[in-house]
Amino acid sequence: MTALRQLPRLARILGTLSRYRLDDVVEDLRPPRILRALRPFLPKPRADIAMLPRGARLRLALIELGPIFVKFGQILSTRRDLLPGDIADELSALQDRVPPFPGEVARQAVETALGASIANLYTSFDLTPLASASIAQVHAARLASGDEVVVKVLRPGIHQRIRADIDLLRALGDLAQRWHPAADKIRPRDIVSEIQSTLENELDLQREAANASLLRRNFETGDDVYIPKVYWSHINEHVLTLERVHGIAVDDLAAIDAAGIDRIALAEKGVRLFYTQVFRDNFFHADAHPGNIWVDATRKDNPRFIALDFGIVGSLPDRDQYWLAENFMALFERDYRRIAELHLAAGWIPPATRVDELEAAVRTVCEPYFTRPLSEISLGEVVAKLFSVARRYQLTLQPQLILLQKTLLNIEGVGRLLHPKIDIWAVAQPVLAKILRERYGVRHALKQIRKRLPEWTAAAPELPELVHAALKKVAAGEIDLAARQAELAQHERLARAQRRHLIALTFGATALLIAALLYVLDTRGLRLAHQPVSAMIAGGIGGLAFFVAWRRSR
């Protein structure tokens, strides 16, 4: 229950929501009787507010409630799977800018966090901040080495403030969960939990430093994006020190043109960067709005981006990454049947779903887009529509997939800002095809086998006993194989694949056991590099069998 000391804050929030007439943001809301009784006494909306669209009213209310709620709104804007499009668009326009706190307070916070005086840490530290946001602000400084850096410092008391506001949001989420008729679809408690997790990650500046360090390592040899250097000696959970970089904001087209930078090449690089981060590295910058992307003014012939703010990043489970890549390729090829089958194989859709029905639904969504010129098709919009269709079939998606969809929309927005006629599909398809060949080709498979071979070898002696025990249970009737005919027809292909997989594993395990025995006992046979050839052959056969089993398990 919300503490009594929080009730004034809660009353202010409810009053603001009422003043901006946000009871109609969620249609058919049925508030508790006590709130309905209080509504006549709450402030009435001004005429100019009442005329605004609901998304604009929500945005203005969040601004009035303060910077923490602005941050909440920004995070909510990423959940286009849960919010109507007009509200998500308005929330994405929220700017996290607040008055700075005193530079002297920032200096003291740095000294406390790093355990040394500013004079010992930096040769200069500008008390006037370069930028100020709801969670932290940034100061310019210089290290003893002469390197120019920026120092990010958390706001004083920010942890307590966020904790209190999260408690209030959780109370409001509980009310919505209880009273809203569409609570099962909106999942207000899950939204609050996601906001809490995102904010906790952003409050850990050492985590942000690790994110920046990994991104820098991923693109250290490339020339498409520059990631500032991380100075680990001047970092902990409350203070972050990064290399100071200079560039042009990506939405300042006049300055980009004045610098003589090729905007078309830059836009295409942005699209390639997205697919490289997601499908090659499986680690992507998930807050890629124009405020966090600059352009290197010194690179005219071979332009590159400069990335900032690494508090929000994303990655996918390996299997989701694979299924998503295959879905993209099927989408590029307009293979709707393949898209439906992939959704089922990935486990995103219940297995009882009919493939032909899902295929028809996917075709209904996608075909209208393909009547447009390719330069006008938004892949992010198509993916959002596919997710919307799949939700009708009880789609189960990881939040990271939704974060990726939001990032894709941001990247497409930046690409079209730089080059309005960019053909996203033509740029993305060859990049994704190349990455798929590299990640799921023979060389990658052999690398994975070599990595997992010790694990398989250790488990191999147990496999014959496990197979024998399973067959005994089947013979004794302990395992019910008499499934209904419809279920058997639906799962027949999967069962055949599993049987082939089990046979290959058993054969591989047996071959490896024989190889081990020959290695020990064959002292008189033909040898190569002082090793028994018979053991090498048996081991090779076993490895091949494991490779076949691994490929069939993908």
C-alpha positions in Angstrom: 0.0 0.0 0.0 1.3 3.5 -0.8 2.7 5.2 2.3 0.8 8.1 3.8 3.7 10.4 3.1 3.3 9.7 -0.6 -0.4 10.6 -0.7 0.2 14.3 -1.5 2.3 13.3 -4.5 -0.3 10.8 -5.6 -3.0 13.5 -5.2 -1.0 15.9 -7.4 -0.5 13.2 -10.0 -4.2 12.4 -10.1 -5.1 16.1 -10.2 -2.8 16.6 -13.2 -4.2 13.6 -15.0 -7.7 14.9 -14.5 -6.9 18.4 -15.5 -5.6 17.1 -18.8 -8.6 14.9 -19.3 -6.5 11.7 -19.5 -9.3 9.5 -18.4 -10.0 9.1 -22.2 -6.4 8.1 -23.0 -7.5 4.6 -22.2 -10.9 4.1 -23.6 -13.7 2.6 -21.5 -11.8 3.2 -18.3 -14.0 2.4 -15.2 -12.3 4.0 -12.2 -13.2 2.9 -8.7 -16.3 4.5 -7.1 -14.2 6.7 -4.8 -12.4 8.3 -7.7 -15.6 8.8 -9.6 -17.0 10.5 -6.6 -13.9 12.8 -6.4 -14.0 13.8 -10.1 -16.4 16.8 -9.7 -13.9 18.3 -7.2 -10.8 17.9 -9.4 -9.6 20.7 -11.7 -11.4 21.1 -15.0 -9.4 21.3 -18.3 -9.0 24.6 -19.9 -10.6 25.0 -23.3 -7.3 25.0 -25.1 -6.3 21.7 -23.4 -9.7 20.1 -24.0 -9.3 20.7 -27.8 -5.9 18.9 -28.0 -5.5 15.3 -29.2 -5.1 12.7 -26.3 -1.5 12.0 -27.1 -0.6 15.7 -26.9 -2.5 16.0 -23.6 -0.6 13.1 -22.1 2.8 14.6 -23.2 2.0 17.9 -21.6 0.9 16.2 -18.4 4.1 14.3 -18.1 6.1 17.5 -18.7 4.2 19.2 -15.9 4.7 16.2 -13.5 8.5 16.6 -13.8 11.6 15.1 -15.4 11.2 11.6 -14.0 7.8 11.3 -15.6 9.3 12.6 -18.9 11.8 9.8 -18.7 8.9 7.4 -18.0 7.2 8.7 -21.1 10.3 8.2 -23.3 10.5 4.6 -22.2 6.8 4.1 -22.8 7.2 5.4 -26.3 9.3 2.3 -27.1 6.4 0.0 -26.4 4.4 0.5 -29.6 3.1 -3.0 -29.2 1.1 -1.8 -26.2 0.3 1.8 -27.0 -1.8 3.3 -29.8 0.3 4.8 -32.6 -0.8 8.4 -32.0 0.2 8.3 -28.3 3.5 6.6 -29.0 4.3 9.3 -31.6 3.6 12.1 -29.1 5.6 10.4 -26.3 8.6 10.0 -28.6 8.8 13.8 -29.0 9.5 14.2 -25.3 12.8 16.0 -24.6 14.6 15.1 -21.4 16.0 18.6 -20.7 15.9 20.0 -17.2 17.6 22.9 -15.3 21.1 21.9 -14.2 22.1 21.4 -10.6 25.0 23.5 -9.2 28.5 22.6 -10.6 29.9 22.6 -7.1 27.5 19.8 -6.2 28.7 17.9 -9.2 32.3 18.4 -8.2 31.6 17.1 -4.7 29.7 14.1 -6.1 32.7 13.2 -8.3 35.2 13.5 -5.5 33.0 11.3 -3.2 32.4 8.7 -5.9 36.0 8.4 -7.0 37.6 8.9 -3.6 40.0 11.7 -4.6 40.0 15.5 -5.1 39.1 17.0 -8.5 42.6 18.4 -8.7 44.1 14.9 -8.5 41.6 13.4 -10.9 41.5 16.1 -13.6 43.7 19.0 -14.6 40.6 21.0 -15.3 36.9 20.5 -14.6 34.3 23.0 -15.9 31.6 23.7 -13.3 29.2 24.8 -16.0 27.5 21.7 -17.5 27.5 21.0 -21.2 24.1 19.3 -20.9 21.6 18.5 -18.1 18.9 15.8 -18.1 16.6 14.2 -15.5 19.0 11.5 -14.4 22.5 13.1 -14.9 24.4 16.0 -16.3 27.6 16.3 -18.2 30.7 18.4 -17.5 33.8 19.0 -19.7 37.2 18.1 -18.2 40.8 17.4 -19.0 43.0 14.5 -17.8 46.6 14.8 -16.8 47.5 13.1 -20.1 46.0 16.1 -21.9 43.0 14.1 -23.2 39.7 16.1 -23.3 36.9 14.2 -21.7 33.3 14.5 -20.5 32.2 13.6 -17.0 28.7 12.3 -16.5 27.4 12.7 -12.9 24.2 11.4 -11.4 21.8 13.9 -9.9 21.8 14.1 -6.1 19.1 12.0 -4.6 18.0 10.5 -7.9 17.8 7.0 -6.6 15.4 7.9 -3.8 13.3 10.1 -6.2 13.0 7.3 -8.8 12.2 4.7 -6.1 9.4 6.9 -4.8 8.0 7.6 -8.2 8.2 3.9 -9.2 6.2 3.1 -6.1 3.5 5.6 -7.2 3.5 4.2 -10.7 3.2 0.7 -9.4 0.1 1.8 -7.4 -1.4 3.4 -10.5 -0.5 0.2 -12.5 -2.3 -1.9 -9.9 -5.4 0.3 -10.3 -5.3 0.0 -14.1 -4.8 -3.8 -13.8 -7.8 -4.1 -11.6 -10.3 -1.7 -13.3 -9.4 -1.5 -17.0 -11.3 -4.0 -19.2 -8.3 -4.5 -21.5 -5.7 -4.9 -18.7 -4.7 -8.3 -20.0 -3.6 -6.8 -23.3 -2.1 -3.6 -21.9 -0.4 -5.3 -18.9 0.2 -2.2 -16.9 2.2 -4.0 -14.2 4.6 -5.4 -16.8 5.0 -1.9 -18.2 5.9 -0.5 -14.8 8.4 -3.4 -14.2 10.0 -2.7 -17.6 10.3 1.1 -16.8 11.9 0.2 -13.4 14.4 -2.2 -15.1 15.3 0.4 -17.7 15.8 3.2 -15.2 17.9 1.0 -12.9 20.2 0.2 -15.8 20.5 3.9 -16.7 21.4 4.7 -13.1 24.4 2.4 -13.2 27.0 4.4 -15.1 29.6 1.6 -14.9 27.1 -0.5 -16.8 26.9 2.3 -19.4 30.7 2.4 -19.6 30.7 -1.4 -20.3 28.1 -1.0 -23.0 30.3 1.7 -24.7 33.4 -0.4 -24.3 31.8 -3.4 -26.1 30.4 -1.3 -28.9 33.8 0.4 -29.4 35.5 -3.0 -29.6 32.9 -4.3 -32.1 33.6 -1.4 -34.5 37.2 -0.7 -33.7 38.4 -1.9 -37.1 35.6 -0.3 -39.1 35.1 3.2 -40.3 31.3 3.5 -40.2 30.8 4.7 -36.6 33.0 6.1 -33.9 32.5 5.2 -30.2 34.2 7.4 -27.6 37.0 5.9 -25.6 36.2 4.8 -22.0 38.5 5.9 -19.2 38.0 3.1 -16.6 40.3 4.7 -14.0 37.7 7.5 -13.7 34.5 5.5 -13.6 32.2 3.8 -11.1 28.4 3.4 -10.6 27.9 7.2 -10.1 30.5 8.8 -12.4 31.3 8.1 -16.1 34.3 9.6 -17.9 34.4 9.3 -21.7 36.5 10.8 -24.5 35.1 14.2 -25.6 34.0 14.1 -29.2 32.9 16.8 -31.6 30.5 16.5 -34.5 27.3 17.7 -36.2 23.9 16.6 -35.0 22.4 14.2 -37.5 19.3 16.2 -37.9 21.2 19.4 -38.7 21.1 18.9 -42.5 22.3 22.4 -43.3 25.5 21.9 -41.4 26.0 18.5 -42.9 25.6 19.9 -46.4 27.9 22.9 -45.6 30.6 20.4 -44.5 30.4 18.7 -47.9 29.4 15.3 -46.5 27.7 12.8 -48.7 24.3 12.3 -47.1 23.3 9.4 -49.4 26.3 7.4 -48.4 25.8 8.3 -44.7 22.1 7.2 -44.8 23.1 3.8 -46.3 25.8 3.3 -43.7 23.2 3.9 -41.0 21.0 1.1 -42.3 24.0 -1.3 -42.6 25.1 -0.4 -39.1 21.8 -1.4 -37.7 21.8 -4.9 -39.3 25.5 -5.4 -38.4 24.9 -4.6 -34.7 21.8 -6.8 -34.5 22.8 -9.9 -36.6 26.6 -9.9 -36.5 27.3 -8.6 -33.0 24.0 -9.3 -31.3 24.5 -6.1 -29.3 22.8 -2.9 -30.5 22.5 0.7 -29.5 18.8 0.9 -28.6 18.4 4.7 -28.1 19.4 5.9 -31.6 17.3 9.0 -31.8 18.9 12.1 -33.5 20.0 13.6 -30.2 22.3 10.6 -29.7 23.8 10.4 -33.2 26.3 12.9 -34.6 28.2 13.0 -37.9 32.0 13.3 -38.0 32.6 16.7 -39.7 36.2 15.7 -40.6 35.2 12.8 -42.8 33.8 14.1 -46.1 34.6 11.3 -48.7 34.0 8.4 -46.3 31.5 9.8 -43.8 30.9 8.1 -40.4 28.6 8.5 -37.4 29.5 9.3 -33.8 27.4 7.5 -31.2 26.5 8.9 -27.8 24.7 7.8 -24.7 25.0 4.1 -24.1 22.5 3.6 -21.3 20.0 1.6 -23.3 21.3 -1.3 -25.4 19.7 -4.5 -26.6 20.6 -8.1 -27.5 18.6 -11.1 -28.5 18.7 -14.8 -27.4 20.5 -16.7 -30.1 17.4 -18.6 -31.3 15.3 -15.4 -31.5 18.1 -13.8 -33.4 18.2 -16.6 -35.9 14.4 -16.7 -36.3 14.2 -13.0 -36.7 16.9 -13.0 -39.4 15.1 -15.7 -41.3 11.8 -13.8 -41.0 13.5 -10.7 -42.5 14.8 -12.7 -45.4 11.4 -14.3 -46.0 9.9 -10.8 -45.9 12.4 -9.5 -48.4 11.4 -12.4 -50.7 7.6 -12.0 -49.9 7.4 -15.6 -48.8 4.4 -15.4 -46.5 4.2 -19.1 -46.0 7.7 -19.1 -44.8 7.0 -16.2 -42.4 4.0 -18.2 -40.9 6.1 -21.4 -40.5 9.0 -19.4 -38.9 6.6 -17.9 -36.3 5.4 -21.4 -35.4 8.9 -22.9 -35.4 10.2 -20.1 -33.2 7.5 -20.8 -30.6 6.2 -17.2 -30.9 2.7 -18.6 -31.9 0.9 -21.5 -30.2 1.6 -24.8 -32.1 -2.2 -25.4 -32.6 -2.4 -22.4 -34.9 -3.2 -23.3 -38.5 -0.3 -22.3 -40.9 -2.7 -21.4 -43.7 -4.7 -19.0 -41.6 -1.6 -17.3 -40.3 -0.2 -17.1 -43.9 -3.4 -15.4 -45.1 -3.2 -12.9 -42.2 0.4 -12.1 -43.0 -0.4 -11.7 -46.7 -3.3 -9.3 -45.9 -0.9 -7.1 -43.9 2.1 -7.1 -46.2 0.6 -7.0 -49.7 -0.7 -3.4 -49.5 2.9 -2.2 -48.6 4.3 -3.9 -51.7 2.1 -1.8 -54.0 4.2 1.2 -53.1 7.7 2.1 -54.5 10.4 0.3 -52.4 11.8 3.7 -51.3 8.5 4.4 -49.6 8.2 1.1 -47.7 9.1 1.2 -44.0 10.4 -2.2 -42.8 9.8 -1.0 -39.2 6.2 -0.4 -40.0 5.8 -3.8 -41.7 7.4 -5.5 -38.7 5.1 -3.6 -36.3 2.0 -4.7 -38.4 3.2 -8.3 -38.3 3.5 -8.2 -34.6 0.0 -6.7 -34.4 -1.4 -9.6 -36.5 0.5 -12.2 -34.5 -0.9 -10.9 -31.2 -4.3 -12.0 -32.5 -2.8 -15.5 -32.4 -1.5 -15.1 -28.8 2.0 -13.9 -29.9 4.6 -14.3 -27.2 7.5 -11.9 -27.7 10.6 -10.9 -25.6 10.7 -7.2 -24.7 14.0 -7.1 -26.5 12.2 -7.8 -29.8 10.0 -4.8 -29.2 13.0 -2.7 -28.3 14.6 -3.8 -31.6 11.5 -2.8 -33.6 11.6 0.7 -32.0 15.3 1.0 -32.9 14.6 -0.1 -36.4 12.0 2.7 -36.7 14.5 5.2 -35.3 17.2 4.1 -37.8 14.8 4.3 -40.7 13.8 7.7 -39.6 17.4 8.9 -39.5 18.0 7.3 -42.9 15.1 9.0 -44.5 16.0 12.3 -42.9 19.4 12.2 -44.6 18.1 10.7 -47.8 14.3 10.8 -48.3 14.4 8.4 -51.3 16.6 5.7 -49.7 15.6 2.2 -50.6 15.9 0.5 -47.2 15.2 -2.9 -48.6 17.9 -2.7 -51.3 20.5 -1.6 -48.7 19.5 -4.1 -46.0 19.0 -7.3 -48.0 22.6 -8.0 -49.1 24.0 -7.0 -45.7 21.7 -9.5 -43.9 22.3 -12.2 -46.5 26.0 -11.9 -46.0 25.8 -12.0 -42.2 23.5 -15.1 -42.4 26.0 -16.9 -44.6 28.8 -16.0 -42.1 26.9 -16.8 -38.9 25.1 -20.0 -40.1 27.5 -21.3 -42.7 29.7 -24.4 -42.6 32.7 -22.5 -41.1 30.6 -21.2 -38.2 29.1 -24.6 -37.7 32.5 -26.2 -37.4 33.6 -23.5 -35.0 30.5 -24.3 -32.8 31.2 -28.0 -33.0 34.8 -27.5 -31.9 33.6 -25.3 -29.0 31.0 -27.9 -27.8 32.9 -31.1 -28.6 34.3 -31.5 -25.0 30.7 -31.2 -23.6 29.4 -33.8 -26.0 32.3 -36.1 -25.4 31.7 -36.0 -21.7 28.0 -36.8 -22.2 28.5 -39.5 -24.8 28.9 -42.5 -22.4 25.5 -41.8 -20.8 23.6 -41.6 -24.1 23.2 -45.4 -24.8 21.8 -45.9 -21.3 19.4 -43.0 -21.7 18.2 -44.4 -25.0 17.8 -47.9 -23.6 15.8 -46.6 -20.6 13.5 -44.5 -22.9 12.8 -47.6 -25.1 12.0 -49.7 -22.0 9.5 -47.1 -20.9 7.9 -47.1 -24.3 7.7 -50.9 -24.3 6.2 -50.9 -20.8 3.6 -48.3 -21.8 4.8 -45.7 -19.4 5.1 -43.2 -22.2 1.8 -42.5 -23.9 2.3 -42.5 -27.7 -1.3 -42.8 -28.5 -1.9 -39.1 -29.3 -4.9 -38.0 -31.2 -4.7 -38.3 -35.0 -5.0 -34.5 -35.6 -2.1 -33.9 -33.2 0.0 -36.6 -34.8 -0.5 -35.1 -38.2 0.5 -31.7 -36.9 3.6 -32.8 -35.1 4.7 -35.6 -37.5 7.4 -33.6 -39.2 8.8 -32.5 -35.8 8.8 -36.0 -34.5 10.7 -37.3 -37.6 13.3 -34.6 -37.2 13.7 -35.4 -33.5 14.1 -39.1 -34.3 16.8 -38.4 -36.9 18.5 -36.1 -34.4 18.5 -38.8 -31.7 19.8 -41.4 -34.1 22.6 -39.1 -35.3 23.5 -38.3 -31.7 23.5 -42.0 -30.7 25.6 -42.9 -33.7 28.0 -40.1 -33.0 28.4 -41.0 -29.3 29.0 -44.7 -30.2 31.6 -43.7 -32.8 33.4 -41.4 -30.3 33.4 -44.3 -27.7 35.0 -46.6 -30.4 37.5 -43.9 -31.2 38.5 -43.6 -27.5 38.9 -47.3 -27.2 41.0 -47.5 -30.4 43.1 -44.7 -29.2 44.0 -46.7 -26.1 44.1 -50.2 -27.5 45.3 -49.9 -31.1 49.1 -50.0 -30.6 50.0 -52.0 -33.7 47.9 -50.4 -36.5 48.7 -47.7 -39.0 49.6 -44.4 -37.4 49.7 -40.8 -38.5 51.5 -38.1 -36.5 52.0 -40.7 -33.8 48.2 -41.2 -33.5 46.2 -44.4 -34.5 44.6 -43.8 -37.9 41.6 -46.1 -36.9 40.9 -43.8 -33.9 41.1 -40.7 -36.2 38.6 -42.3 -38.7 36.2 -43.3 -35.9 36.5 -39.8 -34.3 35.9 -38.1 -37.7 32.7 -40.2 -38.2 31.5 -39.4 -34.7 32.2 -35.7 -35.3 30.4 -35.8 -38.6 27.4 -37.4 -36.9 27.4 -34.7 -34.2 27.6 -32.0 -36.9 24.6 -33.5 -38.7 22.6 -33.6 -35.4 23.6 -30.0 -34.7 22.4 -28.8 -38.1 19.1 -30.6 -37.7 18.6 -29.0 -34.3 18.7 -25.5 -35.8 
